[in-house]
């Protein structure tokens, strides 16, 4: 699951754990810019973009 908060995409991964009778547990998987990773250590051409990113930004 992905949620956009303050212009950043926060990712959560569904687990097999349950909270109570019908509550699903999600693990936080990190935060990414909507257009993918930012320039720096990684190669810009190899950035992994969120599915919510606009195709024109990649």
C-alpha positions, 0 to 999 in steps of 0.5 A: 500500500502506498500513501502520499503525505506532504509530497512523498510516497510512504510504502507499507507492506501487508503482513500475515499478522493480525491485530485483534479479530479483523485488523491486518498488520502492515510494516512500514517499508520506507519513503520515496519521492513520487518521481523515484530516487533522488540523484546522488549515490545511485544512477539516475537512469536506474531509479525505481519510481512509485507506480503513482509517479507520473510517467512524464517525470521519469 
